[in-house]
Amino acid sequence: MRKTVLFVLATLGAATPALANPSASVDRTGYRAIAAGDLSTAERRIVAERRIFPQRPELMLNLASVYHRTGREPEARALYAAVLDRPAVAMDLPSGAVISSHDLANRALGQRAPQIATR
């Protein structure tokens, strides 16, 4: 299974948020809220969506990003580790390159900066 992913350039140590299906009208993954800096809205949306799809890596990555950005590093690291415990999911980058959900989680753990992804 492949997910289409678009990366937005990050600034000031923030990681690159990922967005799949940017034309979707409903922000079920919290991407738009994170990008807008509305972390409380992002967290509410992601938590609600994870009740339905608890193992979706883009939700785990986005929630980890929110946790990281709000100073909850242990919770963020636990979610990155949870992504690594699940099978890797291939994600397409706008450049045509493919990266796995494991690579995103490992990068976040290695640089201690959030990675966010969406479907």
N, C-alpha and C positions, 0 to 999 in steps of 0.2 A: 504494500500500500504506500502510496506516495502523497505527500501533502505539498501543495504549492505554498511557498514562503517568500515574502518580500521583506528585505531588511531596510530599516530606516537608520540613517547615520546617527550615532550616539555622540553625546558631548559630555564633557566633564566627568568621565569615568562611568557614565551610564552605559550599559551594554546595548547591543543592537536589538531592538524589538523586532519581532517577526510577525507578519500578517499574511494570512492566506485568505483568499476570496475577499479582497478589499471592497468589492461592490455590495457585499452583504449589508442589509439595512440594520440588522440587529447585531450588536456587539456582544456576542455570547462568551467571548474569550477575554474580555476586558482590555483588549489591545488599545482601542481608541481612548478609553478612560486613562490607561497608563500613559499613553503618548501625550494626553492633555494634562497630565499631572494630577488627575483626580483619582488618587490611590484608594480612597475609601469606596468609591463607586466601583472601581475595578475589582477590589476584593470581594464585594458583595456579589457581583456578577459571576466571578470565577467560582466562588464557593457554591453558589446556586447551581451552576452548570456541572460542577464536580459531583454534586449529589446524583446527577443523572449519569455522568461519564467520569467516574473517579480515576480511571487510568489513562486518560488522554494526555499524552506528553506535553502538548502545547498548553493545556490548562495548568499542569504541574509547573511548567517553566514560567508561565505568567504569574502564577501565585507566588512562586519562589522569588520572582523579581519584585513583587509588591512587598513581600516580607523583607527582602534585602533593603529595599529603599526606605522601609519604615523601621529599620534597626532590629529586625527579628532574624538575625543571622542563623541561629541554630535551626529555626523552622525552614528557612530558605535552603540551607544545606541538606536537610532531611528530604525536601522535595527533589532537589537535584539528584540525590542518591536514589530516590524512588524511580526517577526517570531511568537511571542506569540499571535498576533491577528489572525493568520491563524490556521486552524486545525492542531493538532499535527500529526507528521509523525513518524512512528516507524522506528528505524534504528537498524540494527544488528551490534553488536560489534564482533571482532574476538574471544572473549572469549565465544561467544554464548549468551551473555546477550543482551537485547534489551533496547534501550534508545530512548526517544522521542526528536524531534526537540525542543520542549518546554524545556525539561531538559537541553539541550545544551545551549539554549538562557539564561535560568535562571542562569545557572552556570557562563556564561560569564558576565551577569549583576551583579551577586553577587561577583565575584572575580575581576571584571574589567580587565579581560584578554580575548584575542580573542579566539573564537571557530571557526574553519573552517570545512566545510563539503562539500562533493561532491557526485554526483551520480555515 
